[in-house]
Amino acid sequence: MAGRIEDYALIGDMQTAALVCRDGTVDWLCLPRFDSHAIFAGLLGTEEHGFWRLGPAHAAGAQPPAAARRSYRGDSLILESEWDTPRGTVRVTDFMPPRDGAPQLIRIVEGVTGRVPMRSELRMRFSYGRVVPWVHKHEGRTVAVAGPDSVWFDTAAETYGKALTTYADFTVAPGERVAFTISWEPSHKQPPPLPEPEQSLEATEDFWREWVEHCTYHGPYREAVIRSLITLKALTYAPTGGIVAAPTTSLPEEIGGVRNWDYRYTWLRDAAITLSSLLRTGYREEARAWREWLLRAVAGDPENLQIMYGIAGERELGEAELDWLPGYENSGPVRVGNGAAHQLQLDVYGEVTEALHLAHMTGLARNDYASLLQLKLIRYLEDHWQEPDEGIWEVRGPRRHFVHSKVMAWVAVDRTIKLIESGDADGPLERWKELRDDIHRDVCEKGYDKERNTFTQSYGSKELDASLLLIPQMGFLPPDDKRVIGTIEAIQRELSTPDGFILRYPTEGEDEGVDGLPGDEGAFLACSFWMADDLAMIGRVDEARKLFERLLALRNDLGLLAEEWDPRLKRQVGNFPQAFSHVPLIDTALRLTASGAYGG
């Protein structure tokens, strides 16, 4: 069985990523891209669906030992795991070099003390665990081939095959190093070059060191911010600038439930807020690359803006279920693709416009087409902002007039007005000022419950929604407005877990709720960070700091967060690691640092 979600480490090369468990097992890897078929899908099934374990040898049938210690090497994505055994101590270094050619996963075993028997156990299963490849030798190298894919396995250790698995048994003494590499190449092409593990390790460390040096944040939460920034960089698809929401699919929002989605795509919302955090911490090149990705993805058809695209801008992301995979801890179905791609989510127009506005305000070189796109998006909103939509949470129930969607439509118009007023675009200024006022008035009249002094999830509803916490952060109303304070306090009362974390909205257990799905979910980490932000904005800075530091304590030992926290099981749930959790972590750290609201 796969480990707990928080037992995994992330390694990656800015084109794909692998998850490595505490026991040295790689249970998830898609090649050659984030959204490619997995060759190791044990995370969503069993060992029969593919894995690669490298660690101290253990008795047949026994549980593989977990590493006694693990950490990233400095500010990098190089994972170091150490085992203490009765025969000595051994270290395994796992990484994926940023690449120009074939993707590689490199694992280097190093003896620390004593003489430690080790075992590599490699079971490749293509097409998400469904296809057993043809494994054979080619000029002294081991290669696995299935259809269009080939994976090459290189090591100086002696290998052998048994039960459709490739093994290597060896012993390391102090100072000895044994490297293992897998490389992907289209099966019709020549073999990839022989790997150079030690040189690749040095180059990978240099890459991350140089990248982190660009960070402009030097506050008290620097460790958490840097790790989150590295994670966001790892979720960026370097060839195009697209940013995936997470490198996994179908890790459940409720263990045993059906809320399992494929996050290996670029949500405009997630990518836009990621761009915001990167810009605010000094990473202008990533912001420029994402803006170029956006312009290519939307080019020629901004009226049919999708909420998400493939990492190269693909529009068709058809959803399917993989019925041969039982799912993580039997949480089925396992889904690939995402049927929400063609939903109407009006808030996306606001997030994209806000990101373009921030890029403009921080001095990113002007792009005339970006300004033209922004104007086209507002012209679309002029005609459609009064329509119901599926909202930020991608409900699969009926459309509603979600308050957050209307607020973000207001944001889109407001930021475009500012662009015109700056002289960098032309548009019907007075007409759009009237539009901005109309949207604002509509929200305050129809989305506000006077009796309870709170905004509501949708027009005419009584339910609350944590996305309402963004009202002051977006400038829709000032933080000291009584309606803002009332909304914050209402969400604390009605959407807070016993430990103070925030749910997105009420769910109905076995009955279908507003999202059209049965079952419940955990506390949504982004919403919990938003609460800390709001508390700081209304002057409750000590309370904000305490909540933020409780949230930091939910990270795993490597500083990584999934989408949600299950307050009942006390564990992380949802796809992992999640950009939409790490972005607000950075934003809240910046806000608390600016306010001086931190301990120590």
N, C-alpha and C positions, 0 to 999 in steps of 0.2 A: 504494500500500500504506500502511496505517496506520503511525504511528510506534511506537517502542518504548513500552511501558507507562509507563515513567518519563519519557517525553518530554511527557506530558500535564499540564496544569494543571486544577484544579477551580474552577469558578465555580457559584454556585447561589443560590437564593432561599428555602431552607427548605421548598420544595415539590417542586422538581425540581433537576436539575443538568446542566451541560454539561462536556465535556472538550475543552480547547483545546490543540492541538499546538504545538510550537516554531515551526512555519512559519506559524502564524496560522490553522490549519484547525480548525474545530469539527467533530469526527468523531462526536460522540455527544450527543444531546439528545432526551429524551422529554418530550412535552407532553400535558396540563398537569401530570402527576404523575410521580414517580420511576418508577412501574410502568406508565405509559402506553406506547403504541406510540411508537417512535422516529421522528422526522422526519429525523434525520441518523444513519444506521447504518453509515457508512463504516468505523467502527472494527472492525466484524465482517464487512466485505466489501470492496467497492471504492468508488470515487467514484460509480459508478452507483447506489449505495444511499444517497446523500445526504451532503452536506457543505456547509460554508460557509467559504471561504478568504478572508482579508483580509490583504493584505501588499503589499510592493513588487512592481511588475509584473515578470514574467520572460518569457523567450522561450518560445514554444510548444514543448511537449515537454520543456523543461528542468525540473529538480527545483526546486520552490519554495525560496527561501532560508530558512534558519532564523534566528530572531532572535538577535542578538549577545548580548543581555541580556534577562532577564525577572525579575520579582519581584512579590510582592504589595505593594500600597501600604500600608505600615505593618502594623498588626495588623488586616487586613481580608481580604475575599475578592475584592478588586478587583485584577485582573491587569494589569500593565503590561509590554509587550514592546517592545523597541527594535531596529531594524535599522539597520546602517550600510551605505550603498550608495555606489557611485561618485558619485552625485549629491547625497548628503546623508544625514541621519539622520531617521528617522521613528519615532513612538511610537504604539502601539495600546493603548487601555485597554478591557478587556473586563469586564463585570460583569452581574449579574442583580439588580435591586432587590428587596428584601423586599417582598412584594406584598399588597394587599388585593383587587385586581382581576385584570386579565389578566396572565399571565406574560409577561415581557419579557427578551430578551437584547439588551443594548446594547453597541455597539462604536464607540468614538470614535477617529478618526485625527487625530493632531496632528503638524504639521511642526516639527522641531527645528532642523535646519540644511539649507541648500540647497533645491532644488526636487525632490521625489521623486515619480516616477510611481507610482501605486498602482492596484490592481485588487481589486474585490470580486467573488467568484464564488460564487453562491448556487444550490445544487441541492437543492431540497426533494423528499424522497421519503417518503411517508407509509407507515404500517404496516410499519415496519422495512425500508424500501427497496423494498417491493413495488409500491406504488401511485404513479403519476405524477399529481400534482394538476393541476387546471385553474387555470392562472395567467392573470390578467387585471387590468385596471385598473378601479378603482372610485373615482370622485371624486378622481383624481390619485394614489391609493395603489395599490400592487401587492398583490394578494391571491391566495393559493393555497388552493384548496378541494378537499377529497376527503371525501365522506361526511359524518360529523359534525364534521369538523375544518376550521378555516380558520386560516391564518397570514398576518398582515399585515406587509408589508415597507415601512418608511418611511425615506427619506433625502432630503437636498437635492441629492445627486449625481444626475446624469443616468444613467438605467438603460436597458438594452436586453436583449432576449431572443435567445438563440441556442442551438440544440441542447438545448432543454428546460432551459435554465439562464438565470438572471438575472445580468447583468453590470453593473458600473459601473467605468469607467476615468476617473481624475481625477489631479490633481497637487496636492500640498500644499507650501506655503512655510512658513518659520518663523512660528509663532504661529497659523497657520490650523488650524481644527478642523472636521472633517466627521464627522457622526454617522450611524450605521446602526442600525436597531432592527427586530427581529422580535417580534410579539406574537401570542399564540394566543387564539382565541375560538371557542366552538361555532359551527358554520357557520350555524345557524338564527337566531343573534342579531344585533343591530346591531353595526357595526364597533367595535372597541375605541377608546378615546380616543386622539387623537394623542399620541405620546410626547413627553416633555420631558427629553431626555438629560442636560443639564447639571444640572438640578434633581435628577434621579434619582441622579446620581453623588454629589452633595453629601449627599443623604439617606442613601444607602447607606454612605458613609464615616462619617457620624454614627452610624448604627446599629451598625456594628462597633466603633467607638471606645467607645461607651457600653457595649456588651455586654462587651468585654474588661476594662473597668474593674472588673467584679465579681469577677475572678479573684483568689483569695486566695493563690496560690502566687507567691513572689518569690525562688525559689532560683536556683542556678547554671544550671539547664537551662530557664530561663523561656522562651526563644525556642522551643525544641522543644515544650514543654508548651502554650504559647499556640497555636502552629500546629495542634497536635493537637486542642485544645479547639475551635478555629474549625472544623476539619474535622468533628468530631462534631456541632457545632451545625448545620453545613451538611447533615448526613445526617438531621436531625430534620425530620419532616413537621409543620410548625407548626400546621395546623388541628386535629390530633388528638393530638400528642405522640408518635406512633409514630416509631421510629428505624430506618432501613434499615441493613442490614449493609454495603452498598456501593451506589453509584448505577448499577452496570453489571451486565450479564449476560454469562456465557460467556467472560470473559477467562480463558485456560487456566491451570491449575496446572502443566501440562507443555506446552511449545510443540509443537504437532502432535498432542497427545493428546486424550483424550475426557473428561478431568476438567474439565468446563465447566458451570457452574451459574448460575442466576439468583439474585442476592443482593439484589434490590430489594424485600425484604420485611423484616418485623420479627421477627427471631429473639428469643424471650424471653431466651435466654442472652446474646446480644450486647447487647441493650438493657439487661438488668439490670446487666451489668458497666459499660456506658457510664454508666448512672445512678450507679453507685458512684463513678466518676471525677469526674463532674460535681458530685456532692455534696461530695466531698473537696476540690474546688477552688472552692467557693462558689456553685455554680449550683443553687439550691434550686427555682427556678421550673420549670426543665426537668425536675427530678426529680418535682415535683408533677404536671406535665402527663403524664409517662410513667406515673405511678401511676394517674392517672385513665384513661389509655388502657388500661392493663392490666385495670382493673376492668370497663371496658366490653367489652373483647375476650373476657374469660373469663366475663362475667356469665351466671349461670343454668346454667352447664355446666362447673364446675371439674373434675368427674370426667373429662371428656374434654379436658383441657388439651392444646392443640397446642404443638408446639415453635416454630412460627412462624405469623404471621398477616399479612394485608395491612395496609397502613399506616393504614387506617381501622378495622381489626379484622376484615376479611374472613377467612372460614375456608377457602373453596375456592380453591386455588392450583394448579389442575391443570397438569401439566407437558406441554409440547408442543415439537416441534423445528421450526425454521424452515429448511426444506431449500433455500430459494433463497439463503441466506447461507452463504458458504463458511467463515466463522469467522475469528477473528483469526489471521493467519499460517497459514491453512488448518487451524486447530484446531477440528474439528467433532465433534459437532453443536453448533449454536447452540440453546440451550434458553431457553424462557420459561415462567414458572410453576416450581413446585418440588415434585416428588413426595415429598420427605422430610417434607412438612408433617404427615403423619399417622403418622410413626414414633413409637415409644415410646422416649423418652430420659429416663430417670429423673433424670438430673442436673439437668434444667431445674427441677424442683421445688426443688432446693437453691439454684440461682442466684436464682430469683424470691424465695424466702423470705429469702435473704441480703440482697437489695436492699431488700425491705420492712423488714427488721430495721435496716439501716443508715439508711434514711429515718427510722425511729422514733428511733434513737439520736442522730441529728443534729438532732432537734427539728422535723422536718416535722410540720405540724399533723395530729393524729390523725384517722384515717378508720376508722370502725367497720367498714365493709364490707371494708377491707383486712385487718383483723384476722380477720374472719369467713372471708375467702378463705384466709388462711394456715392456719386451723384445718381447713378443708375439704381443703386439699392434704395435710395430715399424715394425716388420716383415710384418704385415698386411698392414701398411701404405706404405711400400716399393713398394708394388704391386698395391696400389689403390689411392695414393695421387693425381695422375693426372686425376682422374675421376671427373666429375661434381657431385654436391650433392645438398641437399635442404638447407643447411646452418644453421646458428645459429638461424634464425627466423622461421624455419620450414615452409618454403613457400609451398603452395599447388599448385603452378604453376610448370613449367618445371624446371628440374635441371640445374644448372649453375656452372661455375668455380668461386665460391665466393672467393674473396681475403682473407677474414677473415679465411675461412676454410683452405686455403693454409698456411697462417701465423701460425695457430695453429698446423698444421701438422709439420711445421718447429720447433715449440716449443716442440712438442713431441720428435722429434729426438734430438734436442739440450739438453733437460733435461736427456735423456737416455744416451747420450754421457757423460754428467757430472757424471752420476751414474757409468758408466764403468770406467771413469778416477779416481773416488774415490776409486776404488778397490772393490766395493760392488756388482759388476755384471760382467759377461763376455759376450762379443759380438764382432762383426766385426767392430772394432773402425774406421779403415781407410775408410771402405766402407760406414759407416754411416756418417762420416764427409763429404764425397763426396755427399751423399744424402742430407745432410743439406745444402751444398753449392748449389746443383742443385735446391732445392725448393726455396731458397732465390733468386737465379738468375731468376727463372721463374716468381716469384711474381713481382720483380722489372722491368722485361721486359714487362710482359703482363698485370699487374694490375695497372700500373701507367700511368697517362695521363700527358705527358711532357708539352703540351701546357697550361694546367690549373694548373700544379704543384700540383697534388693531386692523391692519390690512389683512385680507383673506386670500386664500389660494386662488380663487377665481371669482368672477362677478357673481354675486348672489349666494355664494357658498358660506358655510360656517367654518370649514376646515382651514387650518393654517398650513403654511409651506415655508420651509427654511430659506428658500430663494428670496423671500421678502427681506432677509437680512441685508441684501445688496442695495436696497433703496438708498440708504445714506452714503454707501460707498460709491455709488454711481452719480451722486449729486442730485438725485431726483428731489429729495427733501434734505434740509440740514439735520445734523445729528441731534440737535436740541429740540426739534419739533416734537410736540407731545404725541403725535401719531407714530413717529418713529420709535420713541421710547416705549410707548404702549405695545407696539408690535414686538419689539425685542423681549419685553417682559412676558408677553403672551406666549411667545415661542419657548421661552425658558420654562414656563408652566406646563405647556401642553405637548411639546415635542422633545423634551429633555429626558434622557435616561437617568436612572438613579445615580450614576457617577458623573452626571453633568454634560454628557455628550449629546449631540443633536441629531434627531431623525429628520429625514427629508420631508415627510408628510405622514399622516396616519395611514396605516395599512389595516386590512380587515381579517387577518388570519386566513382561515380556509375559504372565506368569501372573497369575491372579487371586489376590490376597492376602486379608487379613482384611476389607478393605473391599468385596470383590466386584468390583473393577475392575482391568483391566490397566493397565500403565504405572507410572511413578514420578511423584514430585512434588518440589518444592523444599523448602528449609528453611522451616518454619512460623515466621513472625516472632513471633507471640504466644508460642509455646513458648520461643523464644530469650530473650525478655524475662523469662519465668517463671524460666528458668535463672539469669539475673542476679539476680532477686529472691531465689531460694533460696540462691545463693552468698553474698549479703549476710547472709541470715538465719543461716547457719552460720558466720559470722565471716570468710569469705574475701572481704572487701569490696573489696580492690584488684582481685582477679580479676573481681568483679562489675562494678566501674566500667569496667574495660577492655572487657569484653564489651558493656556498655551503649553505650559510645562507639563501638565498632565497628558496632553496630546503628544508631546515629544516622547513621553515615557511609553507610548503605545508602539513606537517604532521597534523593529526587530533589532538585534544586536549589531546589525550593519547599517542602521539608519534608514531602513526601507519601510514604506507603507503601502498597504493594499487600498482598496476603495472604501471599505467599511470596517467597523469594529463591532463584533457581536458581544453585547454586554452580558448576555447570559452565559455563553461559553468562554468568555474572556479570551478571544482570539481574533485574528484578522480574517476578513472574508472579502470576496470579490477579486477581480483581476488585479495582478500584481507584477511589478510595482506600478502604481497608478499616478499618472501625471496630474490628475485632478485633485490628488491629495498633496503632492509635493509643491505644486504652485502656490496654494494658499498658505502652506507652511512658510514659504519664503516671504510672501506678502505680509503675513502677520509678524514675522520676525523684524521686517523693515519698519513696520508701524510701531511696534513696541520699542524698538531701538530709538526711533525718532522721538518718542514720547518720554524716554528715560525710564520706562516701566519694566525694569528687569531687576532681578536679585543679584546679590554679590557686589 
